[in-house]
Amino acid sequence: MPTITGPILDSAGRPANGLLRVRASRPFDIGAGHVTQAVGWATVRDGIPYLTSGAWALPPTPDGVTLTLEQDLDGEQSLQFSVAVPDVQSMSYSELLFNRGGGEGGANPYWWDLTGGLDFPPAAVDGDFGYDTETGNYWRYER
């Protein structure tokens, strides 16, 4: 399971504080056991995500499974992202969030929530996916 490292910074470049929550899109198995859809969370203090028991780690997601990551930092509006977790030893929060970390499994595409007919944002790159939670449709981004 990759350990997720910081630092996580606010818009002024200072270490952020708050909570991160994740929920699997469906249950799946890993060597250590069965991963459910129960919400998992981590605390972010001074820019570092952690659990009370130590470093924050996430299970690698198999093909077709994503984690919904809710970012609730510094009392601002919560943001949600859909991420896939590669099978690597560690990755930065930025690599997790945008799935551009490379790692042993290669770079993963980012999944953008396009529910309601939204277009891909300017940050999308070739190979990213868009999905609509209402219809179940998904699209691959190519310039």
mmCIF file of the C-alpha atoms, coordinates in Angstrom:
data_MODEL
# 
_entry.id   MODEL 
# 
loop_
_atom_site.group_PDB 
_atom_site.id 
_atom_site.type_symbol 
_atom_site.label_atom_id 
_atom_site.label_alt_id 
_atom_site.label_comp_id 
_atom_site.label_asym_id 
_atom_site.label_entity_id 
_atom_site.label_seq_id 
_atom_site.pdbx_PDB_ins_code 
_atom_site.Cartn_x 
_atom_site.Cartn_y 
_atom_site.Cartn_z 
_atom_site.occupancy 
_atom_site.B_iso_or_equiv 
_atom_site.pdbx_formal_charge 
_atom_site.auth_seq_id 
_atom_site.auth_comp_id 
_atom_site.auth_asym_id 
_atom_site.auth_atom_id 
_atom_site.pdbx_PDB_model_num 
ATOM 1   C CA . MET A 1 1   ? 0.000   0.000  0.000   1.00 0.00 ? 1   MET A CA 1 
ATOM 2   C CA . PRO A 1 2   ? 1.481   3.332  -0.975  1.00 0.00 ? 2   PRO A CA 1 
ATOM 3   C CA . THR A 1 3   ? 2.169   5.774  1.808   1.00 0.00 ? 3   THR A CA 1 
ATOM 4   C CA . ILE A 1 4   ? 0.792   9.198  0.864   1.00 0.00 ? 4   ILE A CA 1 
ATOM 5   C CA . THR A 1 5   ? 3.239   11.973 1.692   1.00 0.00 ? 5   THR A CA 1 
ATOM 6   C CA . GLY A 1 6   ? 3.008   15.762 1.862   1.00 0.00 ? 6   GLY A CA 1 
ATOM 7   C CA . PRO A 1 7   ? 3.483   18.507 1.991   1.00 0.00 ? 7   PRO A CA 1 
ATOM 8   C CA . ILE A 1 8   ? -0.037  19.729 1.234   1.00 0.00 ? 8   ILE A CA 1 
ATOM 9   C CA . LEU A 1 9   ? -0.002  23.510 0.996   1.00 0.00 ? 9   LEU A CA 1 
ATOM 10  C CA . ASP A 1 10  ? -2.706  26.175 0.927   1.00 0.00 ? 10  ASP A CA 1 
ATOM 11  C CA . SER A 1 11  ? -2.963  28.787 -1.840  1.00 0.00 ? 11  SER A CA 1 
ATOM 12  C CA . ALA A 1 12  ? -0.426  31.001 -0.061  1.00 0.00 ? 12  ALA A CA 1 
ATOM 13  C CA . GLY A 1 13  ? 2.106   28.166 0.069   1.00 0.00 ? 13  GLY A CA 1 
ATOM 14  C CA . ARG A 1 14  ? 1.685   27.514 3.796   1.00 0.00 ? 14  ARG A CA 1 
ATOM 15  C CA . PRO A 1 15  ? 1.111   24.014 5.234   1.00 0.00 ? 15  PRO A CA 1 
ATOM 16  C CA . ALA A 1 16  ? -2.600  23.144 5.164   1.00 0.00 ? 16  ALA A CA 1 
ATOM 17  C CA . ASN A 1 17  ? -4.715  21.618 7.931   1.00 0.00 ? 17  ASN A CA 1 
ATOM 18  C CA . GLY A 1 18  ? -7.934  19.621 7.759   1.00 0.00 ? 18  GLY A CA 1 
ATOM 19  C CA . LEU A 1 19  ? -9.318  16.234 6.763   1.00 0.00 ? 19  LEU A CA 1 
ATOM 20  C CA . LEU A 1 20  ? -9.157  13.893 3.783   1.00 0.00 ? 20  LEU A CA 1 
ATOM 21  C CA . ARG A 1 21  ? -11.833 11.238 3.288   1.00 0.00 ? 21  ARG A CA 1 
ATOM 22  C CA . VAL A 1 22  ? -11.900 8.365  0.778   1.00 0.00 ? 22  VAL A CA 1 
ATOM 23  C CA . ARG A 1 23  ? -14.573 5.895  -0.327  1.00 0.00 ? 23  ARG A CA 1 
ATOM 24  C CA . ALA A 1 24  ? -14.113 3.042  -2.811  1.00 0.00 ? 24  ALA A CA 1 
ATOM 25  C CA . SER A 1 25  ? -16.404 2.913  -5.856  1.00 0.00 ? 25  SER A CA 1 
ATOM 26  C CA . ARG A 1 26  ? -16.984 -0.763 -5.093  1.00 0.00 ? 26  ARG A CA 1 
ATOM 27  C CA . PRO A 1 27  ? -15.595 -3.353 -2.649  1.00 0.00 ? 27  PRO A CA 1 
ATOM 28  C CA . PHE A 1 28  ? -12.419 -5.234 -3.650  1.00 0.00 ? 28  PHE A CA 1 
ATOM 29  C CA . ASP A 1 29  ? -9.868  -7.634 -2.192  1.00 0.00 ? 29  ASP A CA 1 
ATOM 30  C CA . ILE A 1 30  ? -6.213  -7.060 -1.370  1.00 0.00 ? 30  ILE A CA 1 
ATOM 31  C CA . GLY A 1 31  ? -3.674  -9.391 0.245   1.00 0.00 ? 31  GLY A CA 1 
ATOM 32  C CA . ALA A 1 32  ? -4.403  -7.923 3.692   1.00 0.00 ? 32  ALA A CA 1 
ATOM 33  C CA . GLY A 1 33  ? -8.183  -8.431 3.415   1.00 0.00 ? 33  GLY A CA 1 
ATOM 34  C CA . HIS A 1 34  ? -11.433 -7.122 1.945   1.00 0.00 ? 34  HIS A CA 1 
ATOM 35  C CA . VAL A 1 35  ? -11.721 -3.379 1.257   1.00 0.00 ? 35  VAL A CA 1 
ATOM 36  C CA . THR A 1 36  ? -15.299 -2.157 1.784   1.00 0.00 ? 36  THR A CA 1 
ATOM 37  C CA . GLN A 1 37  ? -16.995 1.065  0.754   1.00 0.00 ? 37  GLN A CA 1 
ATOM 38  C CA . ALA A 1 38  ? -16.824 2.417  4.307   1.00 0.00 ? 38  ALA A CA 1 
ATOM 39  C CA . VAL A 1 39  ? -15.312 5.910  4.457   1.00 0.00 ? 39  VAL A CA 1 
ATOM 40  C CA . GLY A 1 40  ? -11.640 6.071  5.434   1.00 0.00 ? 40  GLY A CA 1 
ATOM 41  C CA . TRP A 1 41  ? -10.049 9.317  6.542   1.00 0.00 ? 41  TRP A CA 1 
ATOM 42  C CA . ALA A 1 42  ? -6.798  11.022 7.386   1.00 0.00 ? 42  ALA A CA 1 
ATOM 43  C CA . THR A 1 43  ? -5.975  14.168 9.324   1.00 0.00 ? 43  THR A CA 1 
ATOM 44  C CA . VAL A 1 44  ? -3.791  16.823 7.706   1.00 0.00 ? 44  VAL A CA 1 
ATOM 45  C CA . ARG A 1 45  ? -1.701  18.791 10.170  1.00 0.00 ? 45  ARG A CA 1 
ATOM 46  C CA . ASP A 1 46  ? 1.002   21.217 9.108   1.00 0.00 ? 46  ASP A CA 1 
ATOM 47  C CA . GLY A 1 47  ? 0.696   19.882 5.551   1.00 0.00 ? 47  GLY A CA 1 
ATOM 48  C CA . ILE A 1 48  ? 1.255   16.209 6.417   1.00 0.00 ? 48  ILE A CA 1 
ATOM 49  C CA . PRO A 1 49  ? -1.527  13.575 6.042   1.00 0.00 ? 49  PRO A CA 1 
ATOM 50  C CA . TYR A 1 50  ? -1.496  10.987 8.828   1.00 0.00 ? 50  TYR A CA 1 
ATOM 51  C CA . LEU A 1 51  ? -3.544  8.542  10.897  1.00 0.00 ? 51  LEU A CA 1 
ATOM 52  C CA . THR A 1 52  ? -3.421  8.351  14.677  1.00 0.00 ? 52  THR A CA 1 
ATOM 53  C CA . SER A 1 53  ? -1.457  5.128  14.164  1.00 0.00 ? 53  SER A CA 1 
ATOM 54  C CA . GLY A 1 54  ? 1.106   6.720  11.842  1.00 0.00 ? 54  GLY A CA 1 
ATOM 55  C CA . ALA A 1 55  ? 1.543   7.463  8.141   1.00 0.00 ? 55  ALA A CA 1 
ATOM 56  C CA . TRP A 1 56  ? -1.477  7.516  5.815   1.00 0.00 ? 56  TRP A CA 1 
ATOM 57  C CA . ALA A 1 57  ? -1.497  4.673  3.291   1.00 0.00 ? 57  ALA A CA 1 
ATOM 58  C CA . LEU A 1 58  ? -4.126  3.638  0.746   1.00 0.00 ? 58  LEU A CA 1 
ATOM 59  C CA . PRO A 1 59  ? -4.677  0.251  -0.896  1.00 0.00 ? 59  PRO A CA 1 
ATOM 60  C CA . PRO A 1 60  ? -3.854  0.049  -4.602  1.00 0.00 ? 60  PRO A CA 1 
ATOM 61  C CA . THR A 1 61  ? -7.069  0.027  -6.615  1.00 0.00 ? 61  THR A CA 1 
ATOM 62  C CA . PRO A 1 62  ? -7.650  -2.698 -9.208  1.00 0.00 ? 62  PRO A CA 1 
ATOM 63  C CA . ASP A 1 63  ? -8.722  -1.835 -12.762 1.00 0.00 ? 63  ASP A CA 1 
ATOM 64  C CA . GLY A 1 64  ? -12.211 -0.374 -12.783 1.00 0.00 ? 64  GLY A CA 1 
ATOM 65  C CA . VAL A 1 65  ? -12.116 0.753  -9.140  1.00 0.00 ? 65  VAL A CA 1 
ATOM 66  C CA . THR A 1 66  ? -11.613 4.350  -8.082  1.00 0.00 ? 66  THR A CA 1 
ATOM 67  C CA . LEU A 1 67  ? -11.579 6.149  -4.757  1.00 0.00 ? 67  LEU A CA 1 
ATOM 68  C CA . THR A 1 68  ? -13.635 9.273  -4.246  1.00 0.00 ? 68  THR A CA 1 
ATOM 69  C CA . LEU A 1 69  ? -11.331 11.588 -2.325  1.00 0.00 ? 69  LEU A CA 1 
ATOM 70  C CA . GLU A 1 70  ? -12.928 14.470 -0.425  1.00 0.00 ? 70  GLU A CA 1 
ATOM 71  C CA . GLN A 1 71  ? -10.545 17.264 0.489   1.00 0.00 ? 71  GLN A CA 1 
ATOM 72  C CA . ASP A 1 72  ? -11.720 19.432 3.414   1.00 0.00 ? 72  ASP A CA 1 
ATOM 73  C CA . LEU A 1 73  ? -8.824  21.732 4.256   1.00 0.00 ? 73  LEU A CA 1 
ATOM 74  C CA . ASP A 1 74  ? -8.608  24.898 6.363   1.00 0.00 ? 74  ASP A CA 1 
ATOM 75  C CA . GLY A 1 75  ? -12.361 25.278 6.748   1.00 0.00 ? 75  GLY A CA 1 
ATOM 76  C CA . GLU A 1 76  ? -12.947 25.970 3.068   1.00 0.00 ? 76  GLU A CA 1 
ATOM 77  C CA . GLN A 1 77  ? -15.447 24.285 0.769   1.00 0.00 ? 77  GLN A CA 1 
ATOM 78  C CA . SER A 1 78  ? -14.898 20.542 0.420   1.00 0.00 ? 78  SER A CA 1 
ATOM 79  C CA . LEU A 1 79  ? -13.700 19.390 -2.992  1.00 0.00 ? 79  LEU A CA 1 
ATOM 80  C CA . GLN A 1 80  ? -14.102 15.888 -4.442  1.00 0.00 ? 80  GLN A CA 1 
ATOM 81  C CA . PHE A 1 81  ? -11.792 14.044 -6.801  1.00 0.00 ? 81  PHE A CA 1 
ATOM 82  C CA . SER A 1 82  ? -11.882 10.545 -8.248  1.00 0.00 ? 82  SER A CA 1 
ATOM 83  C CA . VAL A 1 83  ? -8.491  8.832  -8.094  1.00 0.00 ? 83  VAL A CA 1 
ATOM 84  C CA . ALA A 1 84  ? -6.903  5.484  -8.891  1.00 0.00 ? 84  ALA A CA 1 
ATOM 85  C CA . VAL A 1 85  ? -4.110  4.300  -6.595  1.00 0.00 ? 85  VAL A CA 1 
ATOM 86  C CA . PRO A 1 86  ? -1.131  2.563  -8.233  1.00 0.00 ? 86  PRO A CA 1 
ATOM 87  C CA . ASP A 1 87  ? 0.782   -0.269 -6.558  1.00 0.00 ? 87  ASP A CA 1 
ATOM 88  C CA . VAL A 1 88  ? 3.876   1.705  -5.491  1.00 0.00 ? 88  VAL A CA 1 
ATOM 89  C CA . GLN A 1 89  ? 5.692   2.121  -2.173  1.00 0.00 ? 89  GLN A CA 1 
ATOM 90  C CA . SER A 1 90  ? 4.903   5.816  -1.693  1.00 0.00 ? 90  SER A CA 1 
ATOM 91  C CA . MET A 1 91  ? 3.642   8.823  -3.599  1.00 0.00 ? 91  MET A CA 1 
ATOM 92  C CA . SER A 1 92  ? 3.042   12.482 -2.880  1.00 0.00 ? 92  SER A CA 1 
ATOM 93  C CA . TYR A 1 93  ? -0.472  13.795 -2.352  1.00 0.00 ? 93  TYR A CA 1 
ATOM 94  C CA . SER A 1 94  ? -0.143  15.693 -5.627  1.00 0.00 ? 94  SER A CA 1 
ATOM 95  C CA . GLU A 1 95  ? 0.774   12.480 -7.478  1.00 0.00 ? 95  GLU A CA 1 
ATOM 96  C CA . LEU A 1 96  ? -2.256  10.766 -5.936  1.00 0.00 ? 96  LEU A CA 1 
ATOM 97  C CA . LEU A 1 97  ? -4.623  13.622 -6.682  1.00 0.00 ? 97  LEU A CA 1 
ATOM 98  C CA . PHE A 1 98  ? -3.652  13.998 -10.311 1.00 0.00 ? 98  PHE A CA 1 
ATOM 99  C CA . ASN A 1 99  ? -2.445  10.441 -10.950 1.00 0.00 ? 99  ASN A CA 1 
ATOM 100 C CA . ARG A 1 100 ? 0.681   11.692 -12.658 1.00 0.00 ? 100 ARG A CA 1 
ATOM 101 C CA . GLY A 1 101 ? 3.122   9.934  -10.363 1.00 0.00 ? 101 GLY A CA 1 
ATOM 102 C CA . GLY A 1 102 ? 4.432   7.342  -12.796 1.00 0.00 ? 102 GLY A CA 1 
ATOM 103 C CA . GLY A 1 103 ? 5.493   4.709  -10.311 1.00 0.00 ? 103 GLY A CA 1 
ATOM 104 C CA . GLU A 1 104 ? 5.844   1.051  -11.189 1.00 0.00 ? 104 GLU A CA 1 
ATOM 105 C CA . GLY A 1 105 ? 2.472   0.816  -12.885 1.00 0.00 ? 105 GLY A CA 1 
ATOM 106 C CA . GLY A 1 106 ? 2.941   3.851  -15.120 1.00 0.00 ? 106 GLY A CA 1 
ATOM 107 C CA . ALA A 1 107 ? 1.000   7.068  -14.981 1.00 0.00 ? 107 ALA A CA 1 
ATOM 108 C CA . ASN A 1 108 ? -2.725  6.662  -14.397 1.00 0.00 ? 108 ASN A CA 1 
ATOM 109 C CA . PRO A 1 109 ? -5.343  8.848  -16.034 1.00 0.00 ? 109 PRO A CA 1 
ATOM 110 C CA . TYR A 1 110 ? -7.311  11.322 -13.966 1.00 0.00 ? 110 TYR A CA 1 
ATOM 111 C CA . TRP A 1 111 ? -11.089 10.816 -13.733 1.00 0.00 ? 111 TRP A CA 1 
ATOM 112 C CA . TRP A 1 112 ? -12.992 14.121 -14.043 1.00 0.00 ? 112 TRP A CA 1 
ATOM 113 C CA . ASP A 1 113 ? -16.612 14.383 -12.817 1.00 0.00 ? 113 ASP A CA 1 
ATOM 114 C CA . LEU A 1 114 ? -18.484 15.771 -15.835 1.00 0.00 ? 114 LEU A CA 1 
ATOM 115 C CA . THR A 1 115 ? -21.961 15.155 -14.416 1.00 0.00 ? 115 THR A CA 1 
ATOM 116 C CA . GLY A 1 116 ? -24.507 17.547 -15.874 1.00 0.00 ? 116 GLY A CA 1 
ATOM 117 C CA . GLY A 1 117 ? -22.788 18.038 -19.228 1.00 0.00 ? 117 GLY A CA 1 
ATOM 118 C CA . LEU A 1 118 ? -19.636 19.785 -18.058 1.00 0.00 ? 118 LEU A CA 1 
ATOM 119 C CA . ASP A 1 119 ? -16.677 19.952 -20.454 1.00 0.00 ? 119 ASP A CA 1 
ATOM 120 C CA . PHE A 1 120 ? -13.188 18.700 -19.634 1.00 0.00 ? 120 PHE A CA 1 
ATOM 121 C CA . PRO A 1 121 ? -11.281 21.434 -17.754 1.00 0.00 ? 121 PRO A CA 1 
ATOM 122 C CA . PRO A 1 122 ? -8.116  23.014 -19.198 1.00 0.00 ? 122 PRO A CA 1 
ATOM 123 C CA . ALA A 1 123 ? -5.971  20.880 -16.806 1.00 0.00 ? 123 ALA A CA 1 
ATOM 124 C CA . ALA A 1 124 ? -7.056  17.647 -18.554 1.00 0.00 ? 124 ALA A CA 1 
ATOM 125 C CA . VAL A 1 125 ? -4.387  15.801 -20.530 1.00 0.00 ? 125 VAL A CA 1 
ATOM 126 C CA . ASP A 1 126 ? -4.559  13.114 -23.213 1.00 0.00 ? 126 ASP A CA 1 
ATOM 127 C CA . GLY A 1 127 ? -5.736  9.828  -21.743 1.00 0.00 ? 127 GLY A CA 1 
ATOM 128 C CA . ASP A 1 128 ? -7.817  11.345 -18.913 1.00 0.00 ? 128 ASP A CA 1 
ATOM 129 C CA . PHE A 1 129 ? -11.405 10.156 -18.499 1.00 0.00 ? 129 PHE A CA 1 
ATOM 130 C CA . GLY A 1 130 ? -14.627 12.010 -17.815 1.00 0.00 ? 130 GLY A CA 1 
ATOM 131 C CA . TYR A 1 131 ? -17.694 10.388 -16.269 1.00 0.00 ? 131 TYR A CA 1 
ATOM 132 C CA . ASP A 1 132 ? -21.328 11.248 -15.591 1.00 0.00 ? 132 ASP A CA 1 
ATOM 133 C CA . THR A 1 133 ? -22.640 9.851  -12.302 1.00 0.00 ? 133 THR A CA 1 
ATOM 134 C CA . GLU A 1 134 ? -26.262 10.177 -13.438 1.00 0.00 ? 134 GLU A CA 1 
ATOM 135 C CA . THR A 1 135 ? -26.047 8.333  -16.760 1.00 0.00 ? 135 THR A CA 1 
ATOM 136 C CA . GLY A 1 136 ? -22.996 6.137  -16.154 1.00 0.00 ? 136 GLY A CA 1 
ATOM 137 C CA . ASN A 1 137 ? -21.430 7.383  -19.406 1.00 0.00 ? 137 ASN A CA 1 
ATOM 138 C CA . TYR A 1 138 ? -17.711 8.000  -19.620 1.00 0.00 ? 138 TYR A CA 1 
ATOM 139 C CA . TRP A 1 139 ? -15.375 9.578  -22.186 1.00 0.00 ? 139 TRP A CA 1 
ATOM 140 C CA . ARG A 1 140 ? -11.645 9.565  -22.916 1.00 0.00 ? 140 ARG A CA 1 
ATOM 141 C CA . TYR A 1 141 ? -9.971  12.951 -23.406 1.00 0.00 ? 141 TYR A CA 1 
ATOM 142 C CA . GLU A 1 142 ? -7.866  13.436 -26.517 1.00 0.00 ? 142 GLU A CA 1 
ATOM 143 C CA . ARG A 1 143 ? -6.838  16.763 -27.966 1.00 0.00 ? 143 ARG A CA 1 
# 
